[in-house]
Amino acid sequence: MNTQLLCLFTTKEELDKTLDFIVSNYEIINPNVFILESKVRPEELFVTFNVEKGSQPVSSQWKTILVHRKKQTNTIYTINALNEVVKSMTGGQMDNSFVIDWEEFRNCILSTSNSSYKKIPTKIYKTLNLEN
């Protein structure tokens, strides 16, 4: 079964409501849910979970985006953010052969902000198994 990774932005204060929302609105494929904390703004959390490929983020008060993960560096990223990283390192040009130094983005979330990328350093806040 093909899966895709979603990332939902929330806060520590809203975490329980957020998890209830995820369980009620998504068919979770892998019961392991990872909750990352922003090292810059510790009140901000990012909940990552796997759903069946083709599932769309549900409209809600929480921002939910489709992301990818580079396992070797634990980097969570959007394709648009990755494109912005490449452009920032190649003088504004898109170069599909450009090799990204993933170590520079170890334990980070890369998302877009305005017309560039945003690098959010993270650490594991909590891991959950929704089967238990």
C-alpha positions in Angstrom: 0.0 0.0 0.0 1.3 3.4 -0.9 1.4 6.0 1.8 2.0 9.7 2.0 3.2 11.8 4.9 1.1 14.7 6.3 2.3 17.3 8.7 -0.2 19.2 10.9 0.9 22.4 12.6 -0.4 22.9 16.1 0.5 24.1 19.6 1.2 22.3 22.9 -2.0 23.7 24.3 -4.0 22.3 21.4 -2.3 18.9 21.1 -5.0 16.7 22.6 -7.7 18.4 20.3 -5.3 18.0 17.4 -4.8 14.3 17.9 -8.6 13.8 18.3 -9.1 15.7 15.0 -6.5 13.5 13.2 -8.0 10.2 14.5 -11.6 11.4 13.6 -10.8 12.7 10.1 -8.0 10.6 8.7 -7.5 6.9 8.1 -4.0 6.5 9.6 -2.0 3.8 7.7 1.0 3.6 10.1 0.0 3.8 13.8 3.2 5.6 14.6 2.7 9.4 14.9 5.7 11.7 15.5 5.3 15.0 17.2 8.1 17.4 16.7 8.7 20.6 18.7 10.2 23.8 17.2 13.6 24.5 18.9 13.0 28.3 18.2 9.4 28.4 19.4 8.9 25.5 21.8 5.1 26.1 22.0 4.8 25.1 18.3 4.4 21.5 17.4 4.3 19.5 14.2 2.4 16.2 14.1 3.5 13.9 11.3 1.4 10.9 10.3 1.0 8.5 7.3 -2.2 8.3 5.3 -3.1 6.4 2.1 -1.6 7.9 -1.0 -4.1 10.3 -2.7 -5.7 11.4 0.6 -6.1 15.2 0.8 -5.5 17.3 3.9 -8.9 18.0 5.5 -9.8 21.7 5.8 -9.6 22.8 9.4 -8.3 25.4 11.8 -5.0 23.5 11.7 -2.7 23.9 8.8 -2.0 20.5 7.3 0.4 19.9 4.4 1.8 17.1 2.3 5.4 16.5 3.1 8.3 14.2 2.4 11.1 12.9 4.7 14.8 12.4 4.2 15.4 9.6 6.6 19.2 10.0 6.9 18.9 13.5 8.3 15.3 13.4 9.6 14.4 16.4 7.4 10.7 17.0 6.7 10.2 19.1 3.6 7.7 20.2 0.9 8.7 20.0 -2.7 8.1 23.8 -3.1 10.5 24.4 -0.2 13.1 22.1 -1.7 12.8 24.0 -5.0 13.4 27.3 -3.1 16.5 25.8 -1.4 17.9 25.0 -4.8 17.1 28.4 -6.2 18.7 30.1 -3.2 21.9 28.2 -3.8 22.1 28.6 -7.6 21.5 32.3 -8.0 17.7 32.0 -8.5 17.8 29.3 -11.1 16.1 25.9 -10.9 18.7 23.2 -11.4 17.4 19.6 -11.2 21.0 18.3 -11.1 21.9 20.4 -8.0 22.9 18.2 -5.0 21.5 19.3 -1.7 23.7 19.1 1.4 21.1 17.4 3.6 23.3 17.8 6.7 22.6 21.5 6.6 18.9 20.6 7.2 19.3 17.8 9.8 16.4 17.7 12.2 14.5 20.5 10.4 11.2 21.2 8.7 11.5 23.0 5.4 8.4 24.8 4.3 7.8 27.9 2.2 7.3 31.4 3.5 6.4 34.1 1.0 8.7 33.5 -1.9 11.5 31.6 -0.1 12.0 28.7 2.2 11.7 28.6 6.0 14.0 26.3 8.0 12.5 25.3 11.4 14.9 23.3 13.6 13.1 20.6 15.5 13.4 17.9 18.1 11.2 15.0 19.0 8.6 16.1 21.5 6.7 12.8 21.7 6.0 9.6 19.7 2.7 7.9 19.8 1.3 4.6 18.6 -2.4 5.0 17.9 -3.0 1.3 18.0 -2.5 1.2 21.7 
